[in-house]
Amino acid sequence: MEPLKPVSAGARVILGIGFFLLFIGLWALVTYGGMVQPLFLASPGKALEAGWLLFTEYNFIGDIGMTVWRVLGGFVLAALIAVPLGLMMGAYKPVEAFFEPFISFARYLPASAFIPLLILWAGVGEAQKLSVIFLGSVFQIVIMVAVTAGATRVDLVEAAYTLGARSSGIVKRVIIPAAAPQVMESLRLVLGWAWTYVIVAELIGAQSGIGHMIMDSQRLLDTGQMIFGIVVIGLIGLITDFLFKALNRRLFRWAAL
């Protein structure tokens, strides 16, 4: 191994799978070996049995679909507002000076702290859960996109002006193409945070969703179901992560040049 030296795609896959196998092996060792009581940590086999029961008897696929819809709904709403605003802040310094103090203030406010207010304003329905995800995502996306757009190379902007581009053309033809790959990467990162917000939102007043299932399992002391729900969240996140990376490479081929 050498610092910063890349590995081949095949080696990356083998190493990634190897860590998962090591993790499952250690999990099996401490549970089947009796080091941890089943009340506190179910074994891999018990977790799989609990998962099978969830799918066959408790309509867990419906819970998954509801949670995914909530995450995507709140996240897409946040992105539709945050990405254009972030690009404007990065491109135009007066816009940044106007919005940046409030955005910097708001992004430190935990979305979970707004749940009591959101229940009061919107009830315990879908609007409340979407609002939690929206508030947890929108300010993070704005500031990350603004930083990315503001870091556009000055020489590219000057070259565009030399070629006769106007202000609007600079934004459309220089800043947005230059920032787009990193903007997509920022969205990928914030989508991971959105999953933490939806689970918190589903712990209170929800009648469906993965978070609701985990909370019910906690009341029954069923660690197998709890672990299976957590694993499902991780698998969905891993899939969306790979999809974002693939989409980024496909849409913005110039980023690798």
FIGU-368994 format. One record per residue (C-alpha): residue number from 1; x, y, z. Coordinates in nm, 2 decimals, padded with zeros to 4 digits, m for minus. Layout:
N
{atom NUM; {X; Y; Z}};
...
***
This chain:
257
{atom 1; {00.00; 00.00; 00.00}};
{atom 2; {00.11; 00.35; m00.08}};
{atom 3; {m00.05; 00.68; 00.02}};
{atom 4; {m00.32; 00.80; m00.22}};
{atom 5; {m00.24; 00.52; m00.46}};
{atom 6; {m00.58; 00.40; m00.62}};
{atom 7; {m00.68; 00.04; m00.62}};
{atom 8; {m00.85; m00.15; m00.90}};
{atom 9; {m01.22; m00.18; m00.92}};
{atom 10; {m01.20; m00.56; m00.86}};
{atom 11; {m00.98; m00.51; m00.55}};
{atom 12; {m01.22; m00.24; m00.42}};
{atom 13; {m01.51; m00.49; m00.44}};
{atom 14; {m01.32; m00.77; m00.28}};
{atom 15; {m01.20; m00.55; 00.01}};
{atom 16; {m01.55; m00.40; 00.06}};
{atom 17; {m01.71; m00.74; 00.07}};
{atom 18; {m01.43; m00.87; 00.30}};
{atom 19; {m01.51; m00.61; 00.57}};
{atom 20; {m01.88; m00.71; 00.56}};
{atom 21; {m01.78; m01.08; 00.61}};
{atom 22; {m01.55; m00.99; 00.89}};
{atom 23; {m01.82; m00.78; 01.06}};
{atom 24; {m02.08; m01.06; 01.03}};
{atom 25; {m01.82; m01.31; 01.16}};
{atom 26; {m01.75; m01.11; 01.47}};
{atom 27; {m02.13; m01.06; 01.52}};
{atom 28; {m02.18; m01.44; 01.50}};
{atom 29; {m01.89; m01.50; 01.73}};
{atom 30; {m02.02; m01.28; 02.02}};
{atom 31; {m02.38; m01.40; 01.98}};
{atom 32; {m02.34; m01.77; 01.91}};
{atom 33; {m02.05; m01.79; 02.15}};
{atom 34; {m02.27; m01.66; 02.44}};
{atom 35; {m02.07; m01.35; 02.50}};
{atom 36; {m02.38; m01.14; 02.47}};
{atom 37; {m02.73; m01.24; 02.58}};
{atom 38; {m03.00; m01.26; 02.30}};
{atom 39; {m03.21; m01.01; 02.50}};
{atom 40; {m02.94; m00.74; 02.41}};
{atom 41; {m02.82; m00.86; 02.07}};
{atom 42; {m02.98; m01.12; 01.84}};
{atom 43; {m02.77; m01.35; 01.64}};
{atom 44; {m02.75; m01.32; 01.26}};
{atom 45; {m02.98; m01.62; 01.22}};
{atom 46; {m03.24; m01.47; 01.46}};
{atom 47; {m03.23; m01.14; 01.27}};
{atom 48; {m03.29; m01.32; 00.94}};
{atom 49; {m03.58; m01.51; 01.10}};
{atom 50; {m03.72; m01.19; 01.23}};
{atom 51; {m03.69; m01.03; 00.89}};
{atom 52; {m03.87; m01.32; 00.72}};
{atom 53; {m04.15; m01.29; 00.97}};
{atom 54; {m04.17; m00.91; 00.91}};
{atom 55; {m04.21; m00.96; 00.53}};
{atom 56; {m04.45; m01.25; 00.54}};
{atom 57; {m04.68; m01.15; 00.83}};
{atom 58; {m04.64; m00.78; 00.90}};
{atom 59; {m04.62; m00.62; 00.55}};
{atom 60; {m04.28; m00.48; 00.61}};
{atom 61; {m04.25; m00.41; 00.24}};
{atom 62; {m04.52; m00.15; 00.29}};
{atom 63; {m04.32; 00.01; 00.58}};
{atom 64; {m04.01; 00.02; 00.36}};
{atom 65; {m04.21; 00.19; 00.07}};
{atom 66; {m04.36; 00.45; 00.31}};
{atom 67; {m04.02; 00.54; 00.45}};
{atom 68; {m03.85; 00.56; 00.11}};
{atom 69; {m04.14; 00.79; m00.01}};
{atom 70; {m04.10; 01.02; 00.29}};
{atom 71; {m03.72; 01.04; 00.25}};
{atom 72; {m03.74; 01.11; m00.12}};
{atom 73; {m04.03; 01.35; m00.08}};
{atom 74; {m03.87; 01.57; 00.18}};
{atom 75; {m03.53; 01.55; 00.02}};
{atom 76; {m03.65; 01.64; m00.33}};
{atom 77; {m03.84; 01.94; m00.20}};
{atom 78; {m03.53; 02.06; m00.02}};
{atom 79; {m03.31; 02.01; m00.32}};
{atom 80; {m03.55; 02.20; m00.55}};
{atom 81; {m03.52; 02.50; m00.33}};
{atom 82; {m03.16; 02.47; m00.20}};
{atom 83; {m02.97; 02.40; m00.52}};
{atom 84; {m03.08; 02.71; m00.71}};
{atom 85; {m03.04; 02.92; m00.40}};
{atom 86; {m02.69; 02.78; m00.34}};
{atom 87; {m02.58; 02.84; m00.70}};
{atom 88; {m02.71; 03.20; m00.67}};
{atom 89; {m02.52; 03.25; m00.35}};
{atom 90; {m02.20; 03.11; m00.49}};
{atom 91; {m02.22; 03.31; m00.81}};
{atom 92; {m02.33; 03.65; m00.67}};
{atom 93; {m02.16; 03.78; m00.36}};
{atom 94; {m02.44; 04.02; m00.26}};
{atom 95; {m02.69; 03.73; m00.26}};
{atom 96; {m02.44; 03.53; m00.04}};
{atom 97; {m02.40; 03.83; 00.19}};
{atom 98; {m02.78; 03.85; 00.23}};
{atom 99; {m02.86; 03.48; 00.29}};
{atom 100; {m02.54; 03.34; 00.44}};
{atom 101; {m02.57; 03.46; 00.80}};
{atom 102; {m02.92; 03.31; 00.84}};
{atom 103; {m02.83; 02.99; 00.65}};
{atom 104; {m02.53; 02.94; 00.87}};
{atom 105; {m02.74; 02.99; 01.18}};
{atom 106; {m03.02; 02.76; 01.07}};
{atom 107; {m02.81; 02.47; 00.96}};
{atom 108; {m02.69; 02.42; 01.32}};
{atom 109; {m03.05; 02.38; 01.44}};
{atom 110; {m03.13; 02.01; 01.49}};
{atom 111; {m03.43; 01.91; 01.28}};
{atom 112; {m03.55; 01.68; 01.57}};
{atom 113; {m03.60; 01.98; 01.79}};
{atom 114; {m03.87; 02.11; 01.56}};
{atom 115; {m04.08; 01.79; 01.59}};
{atom 116; {m04.30; 01.92; 01.88}};
{atom 117; {m04.37; 02.24; 01.69}};
{atom 118; {m04.43; 02.06; 01.36}};
{atom 119; {m04.68; 01.82; 01.53}};
{atom 120; {m04.86; 02.13; 01.67}};
{atom 121; {m04.86; 02.30; 01.33}};
{atom 122; {m04.91; 02.01; 01.09}};
{atom 123; {m05.04; 01.72; 01.31}};
{atom 124; {m04.88; 01.37; 01.31}};
{atom 125; {m04.95; 01.31; 00.94}};
{atom 126; {m04.72; 01.30; 00.64}};
{atom 127; {m04.68; 01.68; 00.63}};
{atom 128; {m04.50; 01.67; 00.97}};
{atom 129; {m04.26; 01.39; 00.86}};
{atom 130; {m04.18; 01.56; 00.52}};
{atom 131; {m04.12; 01.89; 00.71}};
{atom 132; {m03.86; 01.73; 00.94}};
{atom 133; {m03.67; 01.59; 00.64}};
{atom 134; {m03.70; 01.92; 00.46}};
{atom 135; {m03.57; 02.12; 00.75}};
{atom 136; {m03.29; 01.88; 00.81}};
{atom 137; {m03.17; 01.88; 00.45}};
{atom 138; {m03.24; 02.22; 00.30}};
{atom 139; {m02.99; 02.44; 00.49}};
{atom 140; {m02.71; 02.18; 00.46}};
{atom 141; {m02.76; 02.16; 00.08}};
{atom 142; {m02.77; 02.54; 00.04}};
{atom 143; {m02.44; 02.60; 00.21}};
{atom 144; {m02.26; 02.31; 00.04}};
{atom 145; {m02.38; 02.41; m00.30}};
{atom 146; {m02.28; 02.77; m00.24}};
{atom 147; {m01.93; 02.68; m00.13}};
{atom 148; {m01.89; 02.46; m00.44}};
{atom 149; {m02.02; 02.72; m00.68}};
{atom 150; {m01.81; 02.99; m00.52}};
{atom 151; {m01.50; 02.78; m00.57}};
{atom 152; {m01.52; 02.79; m00.95}};
{atom 153; {m01.19; 02.86; m01.11}};
{atom 154; {m01.14; 03.23; m01.17}};
{atom 155; {m00.94; 03.17; m01.49}};
{atom 156; {m01.24; 02.99; m01.65}};
{atom 157; {m01.46; 03.29; m01.57}};
{atom 158; {m01.21; 03.53; m01.71}};
{atom 159; {m01.17; 03.32; m02.02}};
{atom 160; {m01.55; 03.33; m02.07}};
{atom 161; {m01.56; 03.70; m02.03}};
{atom 162; {m01.28; 03.73; m02.29}};
{atom 163; {m01.48; 03.53; m02.53}};
{atom 164; {m01.78; 03.77; m02.49}};
{atom 165; {m01.99; 03.59; m02.23}};
{atom 166; {m02.23; 03.80; m02.02}};
{atom 167; {m02.31; 03.76; m01.65}};
{atom 168; {m02.60; 03.51; m01.71}};
{atom 169; {m02.38; 03.32; m01.96}};
{atom 170; {m02.11; 03.29; m01.70}};
{atom 171; {m02.35; 03.12; m01.46}};
{atom 172; {m02.50; 02.89; m01.72}};
{atom 173; {m02.19; 02.79; m01.91}};
{atom 174; {m01.91; 02.81; m01.66}};
{atom 175; {m02.03; 02.80; m01.29}};
{atom 176; {m02.31; 02.54; m01.32}};
{atom 177; {m02.11; 02.29; m01.54}};
{atom 178; {m01.80; 02.33; m01.31}};
{atom 179; {m02.00; 02.29; m00.99}};
{atom 180; {m02.25; 02.02; m01.11}};
{atom 181; {m02.04; 01.71; m01.02}};
{atom 182; {m01.96; 01.83; m00.67}};
{atom 183; {m02.32; 01.94; m00.63}};
{atom 184; {m02.43; 01.59; m00.70}};
{atom 185; {m02.18; 01.46; m00.45}};
{atom 186; {m02.32; 01.70; m00.19}};
{atom 187; {m02.67; 01.58; m00.26}};
{atom 188; {m02.55; 01.22; m00.21}};
{atom 189; {m02.41; 01.31; 00.13}};
{atom 190; {m02.71; 01.50; 00.25}};
{atom 191; {m02.94; 01.21; 00.14}};
{atom 192; {m02.77; 01.00; 00.39}};
{atom 193; {m02.85; 01.25; 00.66}};
{atom 194; {m03.21; 01.26; 00.55}};
{atom 195; {m03.24; 00.89; 00.65}};
{atom 196; {m03.16; 00.98; 01.01}};
{atom 197; {m03.42; 01.25; 01.01}};
{atom 198; {m03.70; 01.03; 00.88}};
{atom 199; {m03.63; 00.76; 01.14}};
{atom 200; {m03.65; 01.02; 01.42}};
{atom 201; {m03.98; 01.15; 01.26}};
{atom 202; {m04.13; 00.81; 01.25}};
{atom 203; {m04.06; 00.74; 01.61}};
{atom 204; {m04.33; 00.98; 01.71}};
{atom 205; {m04.69; 00.95; 01.59}};
{atom 206; {m04.63; 00.72; 01.30}};
{atom 207; {m04.85; 00.43; 01.21}};
{atom 208; {m04.61; 00.29; 00.94}};
{atom 209; {m04.25; 00.30; 00.83}};
{atom 210; {m03.92; 00.14; 00.93}};
{atom 211; {m03.88; 00.37; 01.23}};
{atom 212; {m04.23; 00.28; 01.35}};
{atom 213; {m04.15; m00.09; 01.32}};
{atom 214; {m03.82; m00.04; 01.52}};
{atom 215; {m04.01; 00.14; 01.80}};
{atom 216; {m04.27; m00.13; 01.82}};
{atom 217; {m03.99; m00.40; 01.83}};
{atom 218; {m03.82; m00.21; 02.11}};
{atom 219; {m04.14; m00.23; 02.32}};
{atom 220; {m04.15; m00.61; 02.26}};
{atom 221; {m03.77; m00.64; 02.33}};
{atom 222; {m03.73; m00.80; 01.99}};
{atom 223; {m03.37; m00.72; 01.90}};
{atom 224; {m03.39; m00.94; 01.59}};
{atom 225; {m03.65; m00.72; 01.43}};
{atom 226; {m03.47; m00.40; 01.54}};
{atom 227; {m03.14; m00.52; 01.39}};
{atom 228; {m03.31; m00.63; 01.07}};
{atom 229; {m03.48; m00.29; 01.03}};
{atom 230; {m03.14; m00.11; 01.09}};
{atom 231; {m02.97; m00.34; 00.83}};
{atom 232; {m03.25; m00.27; 00.58}};
{atom 233; {m03.19; 00.10; 00.62}};
{atom 234; {m02.82; 00.05; 00.56}};
{atom 235; {m02.88; m00.16; 00.25}};
{atom 236; {m03.12; 00.10; 00.10}};
{atom 237; {m02.86; 00.37; 00.17}};
{atom 238; {m02.58; 00.17; 00.01}};
{atom 239; {m02.79; 00.11; m00.30}};
{atom 240; {m02.88; 00.48; m00.33}};
{atom 241; {m02.52; 00.57; m00.27}};
{atom 242; {m02.41; 00.35; m00.57}};
{atom 243; {m02.69; 00.49; m00.78}};
{atom 244; {m02.58; 00.85; m00.71}};
{atom 245; {m02.22; 00.77; m00.80}};
{atom 246; {m02.32; 00.60; m01.12}};
{atom 247; {m02.55; 00.88; m01.22}};
{atom 248; {m02.27; 01.13; m01.14}};
{atom 249; {m02.02; 00.95; m01.36}};
{atom 250; {m02.28; 00.92; m01.64}};
{atom 251; {m02.41; 01.28; m01.64}};
{atom 252; {m02.08; 01.46; m01.57}};
{atom 253; {m01.81; 01.27; m01.76}};
{atom 254; {m01.59; 01.58; m01.78}};
{atom 255; {m01.54; 01.57; m01.40}};
{atom 256; {m01.30; 01.27; m01.45}};
{atom 257; {m01.09; 01.46; m01.71}};
***
